[in-house]
């Protein structure tokens, strides 16, 4: 993403236009869903207007994408480090239909919320690398069946 503010607004507009196309929405329909005027949305898409966070939120809701995605595009928020924008990738996929995309996004976001809630409840995870392992403790790849264990399918003898 460019650091030049003019380029940033052009990139934001292009992103909104791309998402609108993926959602198969006309400019007029998206403006109705977002509750903004058709000319104003057109100016945003062409990079001529700088929408507020509230307007971006309305557009995101109408496109059924996260407002954070548009905030990052607009430079209001920093992009998360090391976290791919899976929502954007799903919405850009041309191999599946719009309803399928929306279902995948809803499922993905619900899993993320669930995971974040679990992380808040559990606190920070223990550092596995810092935990010493006794020398005589077998690693998972080293575990072998004991002599008293019943033989597996390969160890069975066929009887006639």
DSSP file (Angstrom, degrees, kcal/mol; ACC not computed):
  #  RESIDUE AA STRUCTURE BP1 BP2  ACC     N-H-->O    O-->H-N    N-H-->O    O-->H-N    TCO  KAPPA ALPHA  PHI   PSI    X-CA   Y-CA   Z-CA
    1    1 A X              0   0    0      0, 0.0     7,-0.1     0, 0.0     2,-0.1   0.000 360.0 360.0 360.0 140.1    0.0    0.0    0.0
    2    2 A X        -     0   0    0      1,-0.1     9,-0.0     2,-0.1     0, 0.0  -0.338 360.0-146.3 -74.2 153.4    1.3    3.4   -0.9
    3    3 A X  S    S+     0   0    0     -2,-0.1     2,-0.4     4,-0.0    -1,-0.1   0.604  72.6 102.1 -93.3 -13.8    2.2    6.0    1.7
    4    4 A X  S  > S-     0   0    0      1,-0.2     4,-2.4     2,-0.0     3,-0.2  -0.578  72.4-140.7 -69.8 123.0    1.0    8.9   -0.5
    5    5 A X  H  > S+     0   0    0     -2,-0.4     4,-2.1     1,-0.2     5,-0.2   0.860 100.7  53.7 -56.2 -37.6   -2.4   10.0    0.8
    6    6 A X  H  > S+     0   0    0      1,-0.2     4,-1.8     2,-0.2    -1,-0.2   0.925 111.0  46.0 -63.3 -43.4   -3.8   10.5   -2.7
    7    7 A X  H  > S+     0   0    0     -3,-0.2     4,-2.9     1,-0.2    -1,-0.2   0.884 108.5  57.3 -64.4 -38.1   -2.7    7.0   -3.7
    8    8 A X  H  X S+     0   0    0     -4,-2.4     4,-2.5     1,-0.2    -1,-0.2   0.918 107.8  46.0 -59.9 -43.8   -4.2    5.6   -0.5
    9    9 A X  H  X S+     0   0    0     -4,-2.1     4,-2.4     2,-0.2    38,-0.2   0.865 112.5  50.8 -69.5 -35.0   -7.7    7.0   -1.3
   10   10 A X  H  X S+     0   0    0     -4,-1.8     4,-2.4     2,-0.2    -2,-0.2   0.917 112.0  47.5 -65.0 -42.2   -7.4    5.8   -4.9
   11   11 A X  H  X S+     0   0    0     -4,-2.9     4,-2.4     2,-0.2    -2,-0.2   0.888 111.3  50.9 -65.7 -39.7   -6.5    2.3   -3.6
   12   12 A X  H  X S+     0   0    0     -4,-2.5     4,-2.6    -5,-0.2    -2,-0.2   0.940 111.4  47.9 -61.5 -47.1   -9.4    2.4   -1.1
   13   13 A X  H  X S+     0   0    0     -4,-2.4     4,-2.5     1,-0.2    -2,-0.2   0.901 112.0  49.3 -60.7 -42.1  -11.8    3.4   -3.9
   14   14 A X  H  X S+     0   0    0     -4,-2.4     4,-2.5     2,-0.2    -1,-0.2   0.891 110.7  50.9 -64.9 -38.9  -10.5    0.6   -6.1
   15   15 A X  H  X S+     0   0    0     -4,-2.4     4,-2.6     2,-0.2    -2,-0.2   0.926 111.0  47.4 -64.1 -44.8  -10.8   -1.9   -3.3
   16   16 A X  H  X S+     0   0    0     -4,-2.6     4,-2.6     2,-0.2    -2,-0.2   0.920 112.6  49.6 -62.7 -43.2  -14.4   -0.9   -2.6
   17   17 A X  H  X S+     0   0    0     -4,-2.5     4,-2.3     2,-0.2    -1,-0.2   0.906 111.3  49.9 -61.3 -41.7  -15.2   -1.1   -6.3
   18   18 A X  H  X S+     0   0    0     -4,-2.5     4,-2.4     2,-0.2    -2,-0.2   0.916 112.4  46.6 -62.8 -44.2  -13.6   -4.6   -6.4
   19   19 A X  H  X S+     0   0    0     -4,-2.6     4,-2.1     2,-0.2    -2,-0.2   0.880 110.8  52.6 -66.9 -37.5  -15.7   -5.7   -3.4
   20   20 A X  H  <>S+     0   0    0     -4,-2.6     5,-2.5     2,-0.2     4,-0.3   0.910 110.6  48.2 -63.2 -41.7  -18.8   -4.3   -5.0
   21   21 A X  H ><5S+     0   0    0     -4,-2.3     3,-1.1     1,-0.2    -2,-0.2   0.907 110.2  51.2 -64.2 -42.3  -18.1   -6.2   -8.1
   22   22 A X  H 3<5S+     0   0    0     -4,-2.4    -1,-0.2     1,-0.3    -2,-0.2   0.860 111.5  47.9 -62.2 -35.2  -17.5   -9.4   -6.2
   23   23 A X  T 3<5S-     0   0    0     -4,-2.1    -1,-0.3    -5,-0.2    -2,-0.2   0.484 110.8-126.5 -83.5  -2.5  -20.8   -8.9   -4.4
   24   24 A X  T < 5 +     0   0    0     -3,-1.1     2,-0.4    -4,-0.3    -3,-0.2   0.913  58.3 147.8  55.7  46.8  -22.5   -8.3   -7.8
   25   25 A X      < -     0   0    0     -5,-2.5    -1,-0.2    -6,-0.1    -2,-0.1  -0.914  45.1-130.5-112.2 138.5  -23.9   -5.0   -6.6
   26   26 A X     >  -     0   0    0     -2,-0.4     4,-2.6     1,-0.1     5,-0.2  -0.404  29.4-110.2 -75.1 162.5  -24.5   -1.9   -8.8
   27   27 A X  H  > S+     0   0    0      1,-0.2     4,-2.4     2,-0.2     5,-0.2   0.918 121.3  50.8 -57.8 -44.0  -23.2    1.4   -7.6
   28   28 A X  H  > S+     0   0    0      1,-0.2     4,-2.0     2,-0.2    -1,-0.2   0.913 110.3  48.1 -61.9 -44.2  -26.8    2.5   -7.0
   29   29 A X  H  > S+     0   0    0      2,-0.2     4,-2.7     1,-0.2    -2,-0.2   0.911 111.9  48.9 -66.6 -42.3  -27.6   -0.6   -5.0
   30   30 A X  H  X S+     0   0    0     -4,-2.6     4,-2.6     1,-0.2     5,-0.2   0.912 109.7  52.3 -64.2 -40.4  -24.6   -0.3   -2.8
   31   31 A X  H  X>S+     0   0    0     -4,-2.4     5,-2.1    -5,-0.2     4,-1.1   0.896 111.1  48.0 -62.9 -37.6  -25.3    3.3   -2.1
   32   32 A X  H  <5S+     0   0    0     -4,-2.0     3,-0.4     2,-0.2    -2,-0.2   0.941 113.4  46.7 -65.0 -47.2  -28.8    2.4   -1.1
   33   33 A X  H  <5S+     0   0    0     -4,-2.7    -2,-0.2     1,-0.2    -1,-0.2   0.864 116.2  45.0 -63.5 -36.0  -27.6   -0.4    1.2
   34   34 A X  H  <5S-     0   0    0     -4,-2.6    -1,-0.2    -5,-0.2    -2,-0.2   0.638 108.2-124.7 -83.8 -14.5  -25.0    1.8    2.8
   35   35 A X  T  <5S+     0   0    0     -4,-1.1     2,-0.3    -3,-0.4    -3,-0.2   0.824  70.9 116.3  74.9  31.1  -27.3    4.8    3.2
   36   36 A X  S   <S-     0   0    0     -5,-2.1    -1,-0.3    -6,-0.2    -2,-0.1  -0.872  71.7 -87.9-126.5 163.0  -25.1    7.2    1.2
   37   37 A X     >  -     0   0    0     -2,-0.3     4,-2.3     1,-0.1     5,-0.2  -0.347  28.9-124.3 -72.6 151.3  -25.8    9.1   -2.0
   38   38 A X  H  > S+     0   0    0      1,-0.2     4,-2.3     2,-0.2     5,-0.2   0.917 111.2  48.9 -58.8 -48.0  -24.9    7.5   -5.3
   39   39 A X  H  > S+     0   0    0      1,-0.2     4,-2.2     2,-0.2    -1,-0.2   0.889 110.4  51.8 -62.6 -36.9  -22.6   10.5   -6.4
   40   40 A X  H  > S+     0   0    0      2,-0.2     4,-2.0     1,-0.2    -1,-0.2   0.930 110.5  47.2 -65.5 -44.2  -20.8   10.4   -3.1
   41   41 A X  H  X S+     0   0    0     -4,-2.3     4,-2.6     1,-0.2    -1,-0.2   0.904 110.7  53.2 -62.8 -40.9  -20.1    6.6   -3.4
   42   42 A X  H  X S+     0   0    0     -4,-2.3     4,-1.5     1,-0.2    -1,-0.2   0.904 108.8  49.2 -59.8 -41.9  -18.9    7.2   -6.9
   43   43 A X  H  <>S+     0   0    0     -4,-2.2     5,-2.7     2,-0.2     6,-1.0   0.864 109.9  51.6 -67.2 -36.0  -16.5    9.9   -5.8
   44   44 A X  H ><5S+     0   0    0     -4,-2.0     3,-1.6     4,-0.2    -2,-0.2   0.940 109.0  50.4 -63.5 -47.2  -15.2    7.6   -3.0
   45   45 A X  H 3<5S+     0   0    0     -4,-2.6    -1,-0.2     1,-0.3    -2,-0.2   0.806 110.6  49.6 -63.2 -29.1  -14.6    4.8   -5.5
   46   46 A X  T 3<5S-     0   0    0     -4,-1.5    -1,-0.3    -5,-0.2    -2,-0.2   0.420 116.5-114.1 -89.7   2.0  -12.7    7.2   -7.8
   47   47 A X  T < 5S+     0   0    0     -3,-1.6    -3,-0.2    -4,-0.2   -37,-0.2   0.667  85.2 117.4  78.1  16.1  -10.5    8.4   -4.9
   48   48 A X      < +     0   0    0     -5,-2.7     2,-0.3    -6,-0.2    -4,-0.2   0.685  68.7  49.2 -89.6 -19.8  -12.0   11.9   -5.0
   49   49 A X        -     0   0    0     -6,-1.0     2,-0.7   -40,-0.1    -2,-0.1  -0.902  69.6-141.3-121.7 149.9  -13.5   11.8   -1.5
   50   50 A X        -     0   0    0     -2,-0.3    -6,-0.1    -3,-0.0     2,-0.0  -0.892  27.4-148.5-108.6  99.6  -12.1   10.8    1.9
   51   51 A X        -     0   0    0     -2,-0.7     2,-0.0     1,-0.1    -2,-0.0  -0.330  13.2-117.9 -71.7 149.9  -14.9    9.0    3.7
   52   52 A X     >  -     0   0    0      1,-0.1     4,-2.4    -2,-0.0     5,-0.2  -0.269  31.1-102.3 -74.5 169.2  -15.1    9.1    7.5
   53   53 A X  H  > S+     0   0    0      1,-0.2     4,-2.2     2,-0.2     5,-0.1   0.862 124.1  54.9 -60.8 -35.8  -14.8    6.0    9.7
   54   54 A X  H  > S+     0   0    0      2,-0.2     4,-2.0     1,-0.2    -1,-0.2   0.917 108.4  46.7 -64.6 -43.7  -18.6    6.0   10.0
   55   55 A X  H  > S+     0   0    0      2,-0.2     4,-2.4     1,-0.2    -2,-0.2   0.911 111.6  51.7 -65.2 -42.1  -19.2    6.0    6.2
   56   56 A X  H  X S+     0   0    0     -4,-2.4     4,-2.8     1,-0.2    -1,-0.2   0.892 108.5  51.9 -60.5 -39.1  -16.6    3.2    5.8
   57   57 A X  H  X S+     0   0    0     -4,-2.2     4,-2.4     2,-0.2    -1,-0.2   0.904 109.5  49.0 -64.1 -41.0  -18.5    1.2    8.5
   58   58 A X  H  X S+     0   0    0     -4,-2.0     4,-2.1     2,-0.2    -2,-0.2   0.906 113.1  47.1 -64.8 -41.5  -21.7    1.7    6.6
   59   59 A X  H  X S+     0   0    0     -4,-2.4     4,-2.3     2,-0.2    -2,-0.2   0.924 111.8  50.8 -65.7 -44.2  -20.1    0.6    3.3
   60   60 A X  H  X>S+     0   0    0     -4,-2.8     5,-2.3     1,-0.2     4,-1.0   0.920 110.1  49.5 -59.9 -44.4  -18.5   -2.4    5.0
   61   61 A X  H  <5S+     0   0    0     -4,-2.4     3,-0.4     1,-0.2    -1,-0.2   0.912 111.3  49.0 -61.9 -42.4  -21.8   -3.5    6.4
   62   62 A X  H  <5S+     0   0    0     -4,-2.1    -1,-0.2     1,-0.2    -2,-0.2   0.850 115.4  44.0 -66.1 -34.0  -23.5   -3.1    3.0
   63   63 A X  H  <5S-     0   0    0     -4,-2.3    -1,-0.2    -5,-0.1    -2,-0.2   0.555 110.2-125.9 -84.3  -8.9  -20.7   -5.2    1.4
   64   64 A X  T  <5 +     0   0    0     -4,-1.0     2,-0.3    -3,-0.4    -3,-0.2   0.918  69.5 120.9  59.8  46.6  -20.8   -7.7    4.3
   65   65 A X  S   <S-     0   0    0     -5,-2.3    -1,-0.3    -6,-0.1     2,-0.2  -0.850  72.9 -82.4-126.5 168.0  -17.1   -7.3    5.1
   66   66 A X    >>  -     0   0    0     -2,-0.3     4,-1.1     1,-0.1     3,-0.6  -0.470  25.9-136.7 -74.0 141.8  -15.4   -6.2    8.3
   67   67 A X  H 3> S+     0   0    0      1,-0.2     4,-2.6     2,-0.2     5,-0.2   0.845 105.1  65.2 -62.1 -32.5  -15.1   -2.5    8.9
   68   68 A X  H 3> S+     0   0    0      1,-0.2     4,-2.5     2,-0.2    -1,-0.2   0.859  94.9  58.3 -59.2 -35.4  -11.5   -3.2   10.0
   69   69 A X  H <> S+     0   0    0     -3,-0.6     4,-1.9     1,-0.2    -1,-0.2   0.925 110.5  41.7 -60.6 -44.7  -10.7   -4.3    6.5
   70   70 A X  H  X S+     0   0    0     -4,-1.1     4,-2.3     2,-0.2     6,-0.2   0.864 111.3  56.2 -71.2 -35.1  -11.8   -0.9    5.1
   71   71 A X  H  X>S+     0   0    0     -4,-2.6     5,-2.3     2,-0.2     6,-1.2   0.903 108.6  47.7 -62.5 -39.6  -10.1    0.9    8.0
   72   72 A X  H ><5S+     0   0    0     -4,-2.5     3,-0.9     4,-0.2    -2,-0.2   0.930 111.2  50.7 -65.1 -45.0   -6.8   -0.8    7.1
   73   73 A X  H 3<5S+     0   0    0     -4,-1.9    -2,-0.2     1,-0.3    -1,-0.2   0.865 112.5  47.1 -59.5 -36.4   -7.3    0.1    3.4
   74   74 A X  H 3<5S-     0   0    0     -4,-2.3    -1,-0.3    -5,-0.1    -2,-0.2   0.569 115.2-115.9 -83.0  -9.3   -7.9    3.8    4.4
   75   75 A X  T <<5S+     0   0    0     -3,-0.9    -3,-0.2    -4,-0.7    -2,-0.1   0.589  84.9 117.8  84.5   9.8   -4.9    3.9    6.7
   76   76 A X  S   <S+     0   0    0     -5,-2.3     2,-0.3    -6,-0.2    -4,-0.2   0.873  80.5  29.4 -75.1 -38.0   -7.0    4.4    9.8
   77   77 A X  S    S-     0   0    0     -6,-1.2     2,-0.3    -9,-0.2    -2,-0.3  -0.869  87.7-114.2-118.0 154.1   -5.8    1.1   11.3
   78   78 A X        -     0   0    0     -2,-0.3     2,-0.1     1,-0.1    -6,-0.1  -0.645  38.8-105.5 -81.8 144.0   -2.5   -0.7   10.9
   79   79 A X        -     0   0    0     -2,-0.3     2,-0.1    -7,-0.2    -1,-0.1  -0.480  42.7-102.8 -66.6 137.8   -2.7   -4.1    9.1
   80   80 A X    >   -     0   0    0     -2,-0.1     3,-0.8     3,-0.1     2,-0.4  -0.407  37.4-119.5 -63.7 137.0   -2.3   -6.9   11.6
   81   81 A X  T 3  S+     0   0    0      1,-0.2    -1,-0.1    -2,-0.1     3,-0.1  -0.624  89.3   0.7 -80.6 131.5    1.2   -8.4   11.4
   82   82 A X  T 3  S+     0   0    0     -2,-0.4     2,-0.6     1,-0.2    -1,-0.2   0.520 103.1 112.0  74.8   4.6    1.4  -12.1   10.4
   83   83 A X    <   -     0   0    0     -3,-0.8    -1,-0.2     2,-0.0    -3,-0.1  -0.924  61.5-141.3-114.8 110.4   -2.3  -12.4   10.0
   84   84 A X        -     0   0    0     -2,-0.6     2,-1.8     1,-0.1     3,-0.2  -0.348  21.1-117.1 -68.3 149.7   -3.6  -12.9    6.5
   85   85 A X     >  +     0   0    0      1,-0.2     4,-1.8     2,-0.1     3,-0.2  -0.599  44.0 168.3 -86.0  79.4   -6.7  -11.2    5.5
   86   86 A X  H  > S+     0   0    0     -2,-1.8     4,-2.7     1,-0.2     5,-0.2   0.847  70.9  60.6 -64.1 -35.1   -8.7  -14.4    4.8
   87   87 A X  H  > S+     0   0    0     -3,-0.2     4,-2.4     1,-0.2    -1,-0.2   0.927 105.8  47.3 -58.1 -45.3  -12.0  -12.5    4.6
   88   88 A X  H  > S+     0   0    0     -3,-0.2     4,-1.6     1,-0.2    -1,-0.2   0.904 111.6  50.7 -63.4 -41.7  -10.7  -10.6    1.6
   89   89 A X  H  X S+     0   0    0     -4,-1.8     4,-0.8     2,-0.2    -2,-0.2   0.903 110.5  49.4 -64.1 -41.2   -9.3  -13.7    0.0
   90   90 A X  H >< S+     0   0    0     -4,-2.7     3,-1.0     1,-0.2    -2,-0.2   0.937 111.7  48.3 -62.6 -46.4  -12.7  -15.5    0.4
   91   91 A X  H 3< S+     0   0    0     -4,-2.4    -1,-0.2     1,-0.3    -2,-0.2   0.775 110.1  52.6 -67.7 -25.3  -14.6  -12.5   -1.1
   92   92 A X  H 3< S+     0   0    0     -4,-1.6     2,-0.3    -5,-0.2    -1,-0.3   0.607  81.4 111.9 -84.3 -12.0  -12.2  -12.3   -4.0
   93   93 A X    <<  -     0   0    0     -3,-1.0     3,-0.5    -4,-0.8     8,-0.1  -0.474  46.8-170.3 -68.6 121.8  -12.6  -16.0   -5.0
   94   94 A X  S    S+     0   0    0     -2,-0.3    -1,-0.2     1,-0.2    -4,-0.0   0.526  73.8  76.3 -88.5  -6.7  -14.5  -16.2   -8.3
   95   95 A X  S    S+     0   0    0      2,-0.1     2,-0.3     0, 0.0    -1,-0.2   0.619  93.8  51.8 -82.2 -12.5  -15.0  -20.0   -8.0
   96   96 A X  S    S-     0   0    0     -3,-0.5     2,-0.0    -6,-0.2     0, 0.0  -0.870  87.0-105.2-124.8 158.8  -17.8  -19.8   -5.5
   97   97 A X     >  -     0   0    0     -2,-0.3     4,-2.4     1,-0.1     5,-0.2  -0.233  32.7-105.6 -78.7 168.0  -21.0  -17.9   -5.3
   98   98 A X  H  > S+     0   0    0      1,-0.2     4,-2.6     2,-0.2     5,-0.2   0.890 119.4  51.3 -62.3 -42.5  -21.8  -14.9   -3.2
   99   99 A X  H  > S+     0   0    0      1,-0.2     4,-2.1     2,-0.2    -1,-0.2   0.901 111.0  49.2 -63.0 -39.9  -24.0  -16.8   -0.7
  100  100 A X  H  > S+     0   0    0      2,-0.2     4,-2.6     1,-0.2    -2,-0.2   0.911 110.4  51.1 -64.7 -42.2  -21.2  -19.4   -0.3
  101  101 A X  H  X S+     0   0    0     -4,-2.4     4,-2.7     1,-0.2    -2,-0.2   0.936 110.6  48.1 -59.1 -47.4  -18.7  -16.6    0.3
  102  102 A X  H  X S+     0   0    0     -4,-2.6     4,-2.4     1,-0.2    -1,-0.2   0.888 111.1  50.8 -64.3 -38.1  -20.8  -14.9    2.9
  103  103 A X  H  X S+     0   0    0     -4,-2.1     4,-2.4     2,-0.2    -1,-0.2   0.930 111.4  48.0 -63.9 -45.0  -21.4  -18.3    4.7
  104  104 A X  H  X S+     0   0    0     -4,-2.6     4,-2.9     1,-0.2    -2,-0.2   0.917 111.9  49.6 -61.8 -43.3  -17.6  -18.9    4.8
  105  105 A X  H  X S+     0   0    0     -4,-2.7     4,-2.8     2,-0.2     5,-0.2   0.925 111.2  49.1 -62.8 -44.4  -16.9  -15.4    6.1
  106  106 A X  H  X S+     0   0    0     -4,-2.4     4,-2.1     2,-0.2    -1,-0.2   0.923 113.7  46.2 -61.5 -43.3  -19.5  -15.8    8.8
  107  107 A X  H  X S+     0   0    0     -4,-2.4     4,-2.4     2,-0.2    -2,-0.2   0.945 113.5  48.8 -64.0 -47.8  -18.1  -19.2    9.9
  108  108 A X  H  X S+     0   0    0     -4,-2.9     4,-2.4     1,-0.2    -2,-0.2   0.927 112.6  47.2 -58.1 -47.5  -14.5  -17.9    9.8
  109  109 A X  H  X S+     0   0    0     -4,-2.8     4,-2.6     1,-0.2    -1,-0.2   0.869 110.7  52.2 -65.9 -35.2  -15.3  -14.8   11.9
  110  110 A X  H  X S+     0   0    0     -4,-2.1     4,-2.5    -5,-0.2    -1,-0.2   0.906 109.7  49.4 -67.3 -39.1  -17.2  -16.9   14.4
  111  111 A X  H  X S+     0   0    0     -4,-2.4     4,-2.7     2,-0.2    -2,-0.2   0.914 111.3  49.9 -62.8 -41.8  -14.3  -19.2   14.8
  112  112 A X  H  X S+     0   0    0     -4,-2.4     4,-2.8     2,-0.2    -2,-0.2   0.931 111.6  47.4 -62.9 -45.5  -12.0  -16.2   15.3
  113  113 A X  H  X S+     0   0    0     -4,-2.6     4,-2.4     2,-0.2    -1,-0.2   0.922 113.0  49.5 -61.3 -43.4  -14.2  -14.7   17.9
  114  114 A X  H  X S+     0   0    0     -4,-2.5     4,-2.3     2,-0.2    -2,-0.2   0.920 112.7  47.0 -61.3 -44.8  -14.5  -18.1   19.7
  115  115 A X  H  X S+     0   0    0     -4,-2.7     4,-2.4     2,-0.2    -2,-0.2   0.915 111.7  50.2 -64.6 -43.5  -10.7  -18.5   19.7
  116  116 A X  H  X S+     0   0    0     -4,-2.8     4,-2.1     1,-0.2    -1,-0.2   0.889 110.6  50.5 -62.5 -38.8  -10.1  -15.0   20.9
  117  117 A X  H  X S+     0   0    0     -4,-2.4     4,-2.1     2,-0.2    -1,-0.2   0.915 110.3  49.3 -65.2 -42.9  -12.6  -15.5   23.7
  118  118 A X  H  X S+     0   0    0     -4,-2.3     4,-2.3     1,-0.2     5,-0.2   0.901 110.2  51.5 -61.1 -40.9  -10.9  -18.8   24.7
  119  119 A X  H  X S+     0   0    0     -4,-2.4     4,-1.9     1,-0.2    -1,-0.2   0.888 109.1  50.1 -64.8 -39.2   -7.5  -17.1   24.7
  120  120 A X  H  < S+     0   0    0     -4,-2.1    -1,-0.2     1,-0.2    -2,-0.2   0.895 113.6  46.0 -65.4 -38.5   -8.9  -14.3   27.0
  121  121 A X  H  < S+     0   0    0     -4,-2.1    -2,-0.2     1,-0.2    -1,-0.2   0.859 118.1  41.4 -72.2 -35.8  -10.2  -16.9   29.4
  122  122 A X  H  < S-     0   0    0     -4,-2.3    -2,-0.2     1,-0.2    -1,-0.2   0.743  98.2-144.4 -85.4 -24.6   -7.1  -19.0   29.5
  123  123 A X     <  -     0   0    0     -4,-1.9    -1,-0.2    -5,-0.2    -2,-0.1  -0.385  53.9 -14.9  83.1-171.9   -4.5  -16.3   29.6
  124  124 A X  S    S-     0   0    0     -2,-0.1     2,-0.1     1,-0.1     3,-0.1  -0.361  77.6-111.9 -67.4 142.5   -1.2  -16.6   27.8
  125  125 A X        -     0   0    0      1,-0.1    -1,-0.1    -2,-0.0     2,-0.1  -0.403  36.2-100.7 -71.4 149.8   -0.3  -20.2   26.6
  126  126 A X        -     0   0    0      1,-0.1     2,-0.9    -2,-0.1    -1,-0.1  -0.416  37.1-110.7 -68.5 147.3    2.7  -21.9   28.4
  127  127 A X    >>  -     0   0    0      1,-0.2     3,-0.7    -2,-0.1     4,-0.6  -0.703  28.9-167.3 -82.1 107.0    5.9  -21.8   26.4
  128  128 A X  G >4 S+     0   0    0     -2,-0.9     3,-0.8     1,-0.2    -1,-0.2   0.828  84.2  59.1 -65.6 -33.0    6.5  -25.4   25.3
  129  129 A X  G 34 S+     0   0    0      1,-0.2    -1,-0.2    -3,-0.1    -2,-0.1   0.778 102.9  53.5 -69.0 -24.9   10.1  -24.7   24.3
  130  130 A X  G <4 S+     0   0    0     -3,-0.7     2,-0.6     2,-0.1    -1,-0.2   0.633  85.7  96.0 -84.5 -13.5   11.0  -23.6   27.8
  131  131 A X  S << S-     0   0    0     -3,-0.8     2,-0.1    -4,-0.6    -3,-0.0  -0.672  76.5-131.3 -81.6 117.5    9.7  -26.7   29.5
  132  132 A X        -     0   0    0     -2,-0.6     2,-0.5     1,-0.0    -2,-0.1  -0.427  14.3-146.1 -69.6 143.5   12.6  -29.1   30.1
  133  133 A X        -     0   0    0     -2,-0.1    -1,-0.0     4,-0.0    -2,-0.0  -0.940  21.6-116.1-109.9 125.1   11.9  -32.7   29.0
  134  134 A X    >   -     0   0    0     -2,-0.5     3,-1.7     1,-0.1     0, 0.0  -0.296  24.8-119.9 -58.7 146.3   13.6  -35.5   31.1
  135  135 A X  T 3  S+     0   0    0      1,-0.3    -1,-0.1     3,-0.0    -2,-0.0   0.801 111.6  51.0 -59.8 -31.9   16.1  -37.5   29.1
  136  136 A X  T 3  S+     0   0    0      2,-0.1     2,-0.6     0, 0.0    -1,-0.3   0.440  83.3 105.4 -90.4   2.6   14.2  -40.7   29.5
  137  137 A X  S <  S-     0   0    0     -3,-1.7     2,-0.1     1,-0.0    -4,-0.0  -0.720  73.0-128.4 -83.0 121.3   10.8  -39.4   28.4
  138  138 A X        -     0   0    0     -2,-0.6     2,-0.2     1,-0.1    -2,-0.1  -0.412  14.1-128.2 -70.9 144.2   10.1  -40.7   24.9
  139  139 A X    >>  -     0   0    0     -2,-0.1     3,-1.8     1,-0.1     4,-0.7  -0.529  34.2-100.7 -80.7 157.6    9.2  -38.2   22.2
  140  140 A X  G >4 S+     0   0    0      1,-0.3     3,-0.8     2,-0.2    -1,-0.1   0.838 124.3  51.7 -52.0 -37.5    6.0  -39.1   20.2
  141  141 A X  G 34 S+     0   0    0      1,-0.2    -1,-0.3     3,-0.0    -3,-0.0   0.734 107.2  55.0 -72.5 -20.1    8.0  -40.5   17.3
  142  142 A X  G <4 S+     0   0    0     -3,-1.8     2,-0.3     2,-0.0    -1,-0.2   0.553  79.5 112.0 -88.8  -8.2    9.9  -42.7   19.7
  143  143 A X    <<  +     0   0    0     -3,-0.8     2,-0.3    -4,-0.7    -3,-0.0  -0.505  42.7 176.0 -73.4 127.0    6.9  -44.4   21.3
  144  144 A X        -     0   0    0     -2,-0.3    -2,-0.0     0, 0.0    -3,-0.0  -0.930  37.9 -91.3-127.1 152.5    6.7  -48.1   20.3
  145  145 A X        -     0   0    0     -2,-0.3     2,-0.1     1,-0.1     6,-0.0  -0.338  44.6-116.4 -63.6 143.2    4.2  -50.7   21.6
  146  146 A X    >   -     0   0    0      1,-0.1     3,-1.5     4,-0.0    -1,-0.1  -0.353  25.6-108.0 -74.0 161.0    5.2  -52.6   24.6
  147  147 A X  T 3  S+     0   0    0      1,-0.3    -1,-0.1    -2,-0.1     4,-0.1   0.777 120.1  56.2 -61.5 -26.8    5.8  -56.4   24.4
  148  148 A X  T 3  S+     0   0    0      2,-0.1    -1,-0.3     3,-0.0     2,-0.1   0.604  84.1 104.2 -83.3 -10.5    2.6  -57.0   26.4
  149  149 A X  S <  S-     0   0    0     -3,-1.5     3,-0.1     1,-0.1     2,-0.0  -0.438  83.8-104.9 -69.3 143.5    0.5  -55.0   23.9
  150  150 A X        -     0   0    0      1,-0.1    -1,-0.1    -2,-0.1    -2,-0.1  -0.377  45.4 -96.9 -65.3 148.0   -1.7  -57.1   21.6
  151  151 A X        -     0   0    0      4,-0.1    -1,-0.1     1,-0.1    -4,-0.0  -0.326  36.2-125.2 -67.7 149.5   -0.3  -57.3   18.1
  152  152 A X    >>  -     0   0    0     -3,-0.1     3,-1.2     1,-0.1     4,-0.6  -0.098  45.3 -75.9 -78.9-173.9   -1.8  -55.0   15.4
  153  153 A X  G >4 S+     0   0    0      1,-0.3     3,-0.7     2,-0.2    -2,-0.1   0.829 133.0  54.0 -56.7 -34.6   -3.2  -56.2   12.1
  154  154 A X  G 34 S+     0   0    0      1,-0.2    -1,-0.3     3,-0.0    -3,-0.1   0.774 107.1  52.2 -72.4 -23.9    0.2  -56.9   10.7
  155  155 A X  G <4 S+     0   0    0     -3,-1.2    -1,-0.2     2,-0.1    -2,-0.2   0.520  85.8 105.3 -91.2  -4.6    1.2  -59.1   13.7
  156  156 A X    <<  -     0   0    0     -3,-0.7     2,-0.5    -4,-0.6    -4,-0.0  -0.481  63.4-138.9 -78.3 146.0   -1.9  -61.4   13.5
  157  157 A X        -     0   0    0     -2,-0.2     2,-0.2     0, 0.0    -2,-0.1  -0.897  18.7-123.7-105.2 130.3   -1.5  -64.9   12.2
  158  158 A X        -     0   0    0     -2,-0.5     2,-0.4     2,-0.0     0, 0.0  -0.530  24.6-154.0 -73.3 135.9   -4.3  -66.2    9.9
  159  159 A X              0   0    0     -2,-0.2    -1,-0.0     1,-0.1     0, 0.0  -0.883 360.0 360.0-112.0 144.9   -5.9  -69.4   11.1
  160  160 A X              0   0    0     -2,-0.4    -1,-0.1     0, 0.0    -2,-0.0   0.445 360.0 360.0-102.7 360.0   -7.5  -71.9    8.8
